[in-house]
Amino acid sequence: MAYYRVVGEVPHKRHTQFRKPDGSLYAEELMGVEGFSSDASLLYHRNIPTAIVASEIFDAPVFARQANHPLKPRHFKTHKLAGEDTDPVLGRQHLMVNNDVRLSYSVATTQSPLYRNAVGDECVYVEAGSARFESVFGVIEVGRGDYVVVPTSTTHRWVPTGDEPLRTLVTEASGHIGPPRRYLSAKGQFLEHAPYCERDLRGPGEPFLVGTDEAGQDTEVLVQHRQGWTKLTYAHHPFDVVGWDGCLYPYAFNIADFEPITGRIHQPPPVHQTFEGPNFVICSFVPRKFDYHPQGIPAPYNHANVDSDEMIFYCGGDFMSRKGAGIELGSISLHPSGFTHGPQPGSVEASIGKEATAELAVMVDTFRPLDLCGPALACEDTSYAWTWSRRELRHDAGPESIA
């Protein structure tokens, strides 16, 4: 995220004395990725950020996984997954996973614990509801349609606000998530052909310091890391940063600010790409004009993504190419590598002459197969695979189960 920001108070030169009003030093922390060879930020704490007083194994929720075998397209109805009195972190219900990425769905009404993902970046899409995203960098108010990109090892918590539950689709990476490299100059500026730019990104605007009732108390932080989960107890609350600067920090981007790229004939999915991560991409399908060639066919053509599994989360509007498949708000379709997929019967002819679409969806394409987790199978529409042939299921390998 090579977009420099300064928030709060920082000294004139980095790695120099920066003193509190009482004359003692603030504690400087460098947070950087790829060792000391890529984006970083410098944070200035009132207390040393290394002072832990306890470390314990934490048993986080675990969801078993199984291969998509026998191979077939899938349809999951996430709105069937309940989330009473759950929080946006520990209440995540894992849907699909491989060694590069994990996709989860959360319906949350309570505040999360302080949390840090030390495995990789997270991209959280807000389907509904609103929240305060609080972190060592400050606060971002988020709501419907926001992507929130959280850098690896950022200590933060989610605080749902308003009367509506916070519904989120969470993409957890094994590395870093950012804008596609083809959108950026060699020095990191968004280029003119990019469908969004720096003006569309919202980062924290001022430091966030907890009140005196929290500041001096022992504070627990849950850390997800490569060996499991640990509960670290700190001597001071981590939200004690008086200022920071750099190019690494959490930010929000609303899907409504994604400017669609259109053409005379149907444009391929890479024009919808919004972010990239290790061995996966995230795309945004937003309301847009259809193709304007006089013989154009707006509906997508049948396609075999021979190198990727395609997951689409339907979160608004009208899903023209999926009519007759049972797709609805909150649906997730999974079209795996090895299966040729495309519009439902009748959709191609019906699309001709249409001028625009109002659809809203988030797509994650992975370049390794996605395994299925229990919550996904619990909300599966098992008739979906046969909707192209319009036949009832006559044979199956038997009921699927999570071992």
C-alpha positions, -999 to +999 in steps of 0.1 A: +000+000+000+025+026-012+005+058-003+022+078+024+002+092+053+010+110+086-015+107+115-009+124+148+024+136+162+058+123+148+093+136+152+110+155+124+135+127+117+128+090+121+147+070+147+155+102+167+145+112+202+107+119+205+098+128+241+066+130+261+056+161+280+073+146+311+106+142+293+105+104+289+108+089+254+080+076+234+085+040+222+091+037+185+079+007+166+087-002+130+060-023+114+071-035+080+065-063+055+091-085+037+117-079+063+130-043+059+126-044+021+090-032+014+062-010+028+064+000+065+051+025+090+066+039+122+043+040+153+050+060+185+037+044+217+032+058+251+043+025+265+067-002+251+048-025+228+068-055+238+057-058+275+038-091+278+031-107+311+015-140+300+012-163+269-013-191+267-026-214+240-060-203+228-085-228+214-102-209+185-132-224+167-121-252+143-140-263+112-131-295+094-125-294+057-130-319+028-122-318-009-148-309-035-151-345-045-169-357-065-163-325-084-193-303-090-205-267-089-219-256-056-244-231-043-244-220-006-271-197+010-251-178+037-282-161+051-292-195+065-261-193+088-271-179+122-249-156+143-267-147+175-245-130+201-213-137+181-184-113+173-169-105+139-137-125+146-145-156+167-179-158+150-165-164+116-179-195+099-153-210+076-167-218+041-138-227+018-101-229+023-068-239+006-032-233+016-033-197+002-066-183+014-095-189+037-131-176+031-155-171+060-189-156+067-198-138+098-231-125+113-221-105+144-238-084+170-211-081+197-177-065+199-147-087+190-117-092+212-085-075+204-071-095+176-040-098+154-036-120+123+001-129+121-004-153+092-014-128+065-035-098+054-073-098+057-099-083+033-132-079+050-162-071+028-192-056+047-224-070+032-247-053+057-246-034+090-220-010+102-190-010+126-161+009+141-129-007+130-105+003+158-067-004+156-033+008+167-035+031+136-068+047+146-105+043+137-123+038+104-161+039+104-173+012+079-206+002+065-224-016+037-202-021+006-169-014+023-138-035+017-115-032+047-079-043+041-061-051+073-023-056+071-007-086+087-001-083+125-023-052+129-038-052+164-074-043+160-110-050+171-144-047+154-173-029+172-207-034+155-228-002+155-265+004+147-294-020+150-286-043+121-262-073+125-228-069+109-226-093+080-192-098+065-174-120+040-138-124+051-108-133+029-078-143+050-046-146+030-013-164+036+005-133+025-003-097+015-034-082-003-032-050-024-042-034-056-032-052-088+003-043-098-009-034-133-029-005-118+003+010-102+032+030-115+068+018-107+067+042-077+033+030-065+009+056-077-025+045-092-024+049-130-050+066-152-065+033-164-071+020-128-108+017-118-101+034-085-074+056-070-060+071-038-089+095-034-112+065-029-093+050+000-101+059+036-075+054+063-075+064+099-076+102+103-063+106+139-048+086+167-071+064+188-061+063+225-082+043+249-096+059+281-078+058+314-100+029+326-084+006+300-050+022+294-031+009+325-047-025+328-034-059+317-049-064+282-055-097+263-048-099+226-057-130+205-030-138+179-036-161+150-002-174+138+013-202+118+013-226+147-022-219+159-037-193+182-022-177+213-036-154+239-010-128+248-015-105+279+001-071+277+010-049+306-006-020+288-034-015+263-020-015+227-041+015+217-016+040+230-001+053+197+001+091+196+013+092+160+025+073+130+036+077+094+043+054+065+028+034+037+015+004+057-019+008+074-055-005+072-078+012+048-114+010+035-126+011-001-163+011-009-174-010-038-196+019-051-164+037-059-152+010-083-155+024-118-164-004-142-146-009-174-169-016-203-165-022-241-183-029-274-183-066-266-183-086-234-153-078-212-135-106-194-134-109-156-099-093-151-115-059-158-134-063-125-103-071-105-100-050-073-073-067-053-047-094-056-032-118-030-009-148-031-024-172-057-059-155-057-076-123-069-107-104-056-131-088-082-161-065-079-191-068-102-209-035-100-238-017-118-226-009-153-236-004-189-236-035-211-218-040-244-227-016-271-218-036-303-250-039-323-247-077-323-233-079-288-244-105-263-244-090-227-246-124-209-212-140-202-201-169-225-195-204-212-160-206-199-136-231-184-112-215-160-087-243-162-064-229-136-088-215-110-117-221-087-143-193-090-163-182-059-189-154-063-208-138-034-240-122-046-248-091-024-271-069-043-291-061-075-303-084-102-282-115-113-292-117-149-271-146-160-281-168-130-319-166-134-334-200-128-305-212-107-320-202-073-293-176-067-305-149-042-290-123-019-263-138+003-258-167-022-223-180-029-216-200-061-185-221-065-175-231-100-143-253-097-115-259-121-124-288-143-160-277-147-171-256-176-197-231-164-217-202-178-251-186-178-283-205-170-304-218-199-324-189-215-302-162-200-281-156-232-311-149-254-329-129-227-298-106-223-298-094-259-309-058-261-304-051-224-285-019-218-273-022-183-271-044-152-277-035-115-259-066-101-235-063-072-212-092-064-177-100-050-157-127-067-126-146-054-107-166-079-081-190-064-054-208-083-054-238-061-086-259-054-108-249-026-118-274+001-152-272+017-159-266+054-189-276+075-208-243+076-208-242+037-222-277+034-248-269+061-263-242+039-258-258+005-285-259-021-277-294-034-299-291-065-277-263-080-253-286-100-282-298-122-298-265-130-281-263-164-296-296-176-329-288-158-332-323-146-338-337-112-309-354-095-311-391-105-278-404-090-254-392-064-224-407-047-243-406-014-246-380+013-216-359+020-202-355+055-175-337+073-152-363+089 
